[in-house]
Amino acid sequence: MATIERLGGSDPRVFGSVARGEDGPGSDIDLLVRAVPGRTWDFVTLPRVLSDLLGVQVDVIAESGLRPTDGAILAEAVPL
């Protein structure tokens, strides 16, 4: 959580295969994060930093980037 906050994010939630308990050895981690306004340059480094830290591919989506058709992401998102 501290790394996410340090890099301009808040309210991290996991979604996708990890949230559904369907992940396996080759699965990535999908995170939905609220981007802090004015911290864009820090925020864009978040996926790489988290991937390096965790040793697995981490995909990060900013909550503000969700479309109306992305309701399933919000429905399954689990707070960290």
N, C-alpha and C positions, 0 to 999 in steps of 0.2 A: 504494500500500500504506500509506503514512504516513497518508493521510486516513482510510482505513478503520480503522486502529488508533486514531487520534485520536478517532474517533467510536464506539468501543466494539465493533469487530469484529476478527476474526482469521481466518486460513485462508481467504482469498477464493478462490472457484472460479467460473469462467464455465461456463454451461450453455446449452442451447437452440440457436437457429440459429447464434449466433457460434461455439459450441463445435463444432458439426457442419460449419462452413464453408459454411453455407447462408444467411448474412446478406446483406442488400442495403442500398441507400441508406436505406430507411425502417425498418430493423430496430432494435429496442431491444437493450439488453444485459441479460442475466439473470445475476445473481450469487447464489451460495450462500455465505453467510458464517456463521461461528460467532460468536454474540453473546456478549460478555463479561458475565458476571453482574454485576448492579448498575449497568450502564451503559445501561439501557433508554432513558432520555430522550435521550441522545446518539445511540444507535443508530437511533431512529426518524427522525432527520434525514438519515441516510446516503443514501437514494435521491435526495432533492432536491439535496443537496450534490454528489453524483457526477454527476447529470444536468446541473447548472449547469457543473461543471468540464469535462465531456466534450462538452457540446453535443448530447447524444442522451439519450433516455429510458433510465433505468437502473432496473430492478426488482431489489429485494434481498429474498431469502428467508433467514430465520434457519434454520440447520440444525436447531435444536430444534423448529421448526415443521413439519418434514416428517412426513408420515403413512406408514404401511407401504406404501401404494399409490404412493408417490413414488419408488420404487426407480430409475426411469429417470433421474431428476435426478442421483442419486448416481453412477449408472453412466456418465453422459456428462460429469460435472463435471471441468473441467480447472483445476488449480491455476495461479494467477497468479504 
